[in-house]
Each structure stands twice: as structure tokens, then as C-alpha cells.
Amino acid sequence: MQTVYRVFEGAREPHRLAVERTAEVLGRGGLALIPTETVYGVAVAVNAFSDAVPQDTSESLPWPRDPQAAVNGAAVPALGTGYRRIFTLKQRELTQTVAWLVDDAEALDRYGVDIPEEARILARRCWPGALTIVVKAAPCVPTFMRAADDTVALRASASPVVQALIRTCGSPLACTSANTHGAPAPASFADVEDRILEGVDVAVDAGETPCRDASTIVSFQHGGLQILRQGALPASEIERVLFDPMQQKGVSDVVESGQPGHGRCLV
């Protein structure tokens, strides 16, 4: 049975042992169950699979690949690897790519290109928080981790656990909700399905999540603002940040002064 670490999500610095041991597993390409401020997720460290996208399929890869599978024409990690278990556990298609949890707003330019100014405004004002922003993927993003339209979804989480794991791993986390595809996303450790818990290599239990709802997803890939999924951050608050300059300061104040893991679901 995998190890479960229990932490207090309200603490600014989660227990060091839990973070270090979980980061060790992630660094080896393992799969972790982690709390975010929105819902629980299953995650891998991107850098464990980042030497991907070989132009010549005969090129040696640092992770085992599946000769029977490809995404966007690129090699995909083999069955049994942490990345592939995200999809087998969730019972969803490999082409339904996974969002990245990142450290801060500067990640937009590390992992994205041609970033619209509106996306920068939202990242500065609403991150860390319950907002995922879809951007055109930078060359460093593995091809098999990109959507079919060459984009990647990024979010800076307000969870101290997530922030500590990103720092310790030195890597973004590819993370998606810890549920069977189509089932409710778990807002507490107790809500996680047994089969999901049994399928990960390590788990972090932080009790209930503050937001108890998935993040809102936005995109600017086709011009103006598109709300791809309504979640914990209301569309009205996103529009207020973008279109009402008098209200923008209020969002920043919430992000900067709220309790760790709290105050970032609603502005």
C-alpha cells in the first residue's frame, strides 16, 4: 500500500517530510494524489517526462515509451508510468491533455508564447488561485502534453502543498482531478475513490479543500475572452478584472492578503 501523508492545508509551510518524500516519488516519474485549493488531483512532475518530443523515433528516451500509442504524432510514456496511469485511472483518452500547475505569473512566458495581454492581467491579478489559463505552448512543452491546437493549460495554485512541491521538484506538475472521468471531482480526501487512491504511488491528505469546486478555465485563442469551464472563480469576477480598472486592485488585495489556500476561490 502506498504511503499517505497527512498535513494541515491551512499552514503556510506544509510538513517538510511530506513534501520531500512526495517530491522524491514525483521526481522518479511516480504518480501522486495531492490537494489543491480547488479539488484533489493526481499529478506527475513534468520534468520526469520533459525530455520527450524526439523528432527521430529511434532516439533514446529517458522514459519507456508505448510503441502502440502517440499523441500529436509524438511518443507517449508507456503503460505503467506515472503519466499513463493518470489516464488509465481516470479512464479517459490520452488526447484529453492535462493542465500544468506552475509557480507564478512568469510561467506564462516560460511555458507559453504569444501571450495576450488579457492573460497577463488575469495571471497577475488572480494567481495564485482557482483560474486556469490556456495559452499557445512554448517549444519546451512536450508535444504529447499539448492539446491538438498546440496549447497548454496553466494555473498557479494557492495551495501551500502544491507550491512547496513545485519548489522542491523544480518542476511544474501535470495535474488533473482525481476522479473517474465523468464522476464528481473530490473536494476532500474522504471523497477520493478507493480505486484512485490504490492506483497512486503516494498521497497527501489535507482534509477538505477550501474552494470545493474545480478551477475556472479561460482562453483567448480565438480573439476575446472565452470561458471554457465555469468553476470556483465566477465569470463575472474575471470580466470585472479585465474590463473594470477601478475594480482590479481588489482582486490583487485578495490574492496577496488572503489566508494560505483560502480567499482565492471568490474575489
Residue, then its C-alpha position, 0 to 999 in steps of 0.5 A: m500500500q502506498t504511503v499517505y501523508r497527512v498535513f494541515e492545508g491551512a499552514r503556510e509551510p506544509h510538513r517538510l517530510a511530506v513534501e520531500r518524500t512526495a517530491e522524491v516519488l514525483g521526481r522518479g516519474g511516480l504518480a501522486l494524489i495531492p490537494t489543491e485549493t480547488v479539488y484533489g488531483v493526481a499529478v506527475a512532475v513534468n520534468a520526469f517526462s520533459d525530455a520527450v518530443p524526439q523528432d527521430t523515433s529511434e532516439s533514446l528516451p529517458w522514459p519507456r515509451d508505448p510503441q502502440a500509442a502517440v499523441n500529436g504524432a509524438a511518443v507517449p510514456a508507456l503503460g505503467t508510468g506515472y503519466r499513463r496511469i493518470f489516464t488509465l485511472k481516470q479512464r479517459e483518452l490520452t488526447q484529453t491533455v492535462a493542465w500544468l500547475v506552475d509557480d507564478a505569473e512568469a510561467l506564462d512566458r516560460y511555458g507559453v508564447d504569444i501571450p495576450e495581454e488579457a492573460r497577463i492581467l488575469a495571471r497577475r491579478c488572480w494567481p495564485g488561485a482557482l483560474t486556469i489559463v490556456v495559452k499557445a505552448a512554448p517549444c519546451v512543452p512536450t508535444f504529447m502534453r499539448a492539446a491538438d491546437d498546440t496549447v497548454a493549460l496553466r494555473a498557479s495554485a494557492s495551495p501551500v502543498v502544491q507550491a512547496l512541491i513545485r519548489t522542491c521538484g523544480s518542476p511544474l506538475a501535470c495535474t488533473s482531478a482525481n476522479t473517474h472521468g465523468a464522476p464528481a471531482p473530490a473536494s476532500f480526501a474522504d471523497v477520493e475513490d478507493r480505486i484512485l487512491e490504490g492506483v497512486d504511488v503516494a498521497v497527501d491528505a489535507g482534509e477538505t479543500p477550501c474552494r470545493d469546486a474545480s478551477t475556472i478555465v479561460s482562453f483567448q485563442h480565438g480573439g476575446l475572452q472565452i470561458l471554457r469551464q465555469g468553476a470556483l472563480p465566477a465569470s463575472e469576477i474575471e470580466r470585472v478584472l479585465f474590463d473594470p480598472m477601478q475594480q482590479k486592485g481588489v482582486s490583487d488585495v485578495v490574492e496577496s492578503g488572503q489566508p494560505g489556500h483560502g480567499r482565492c476561490l471568490v474575489 
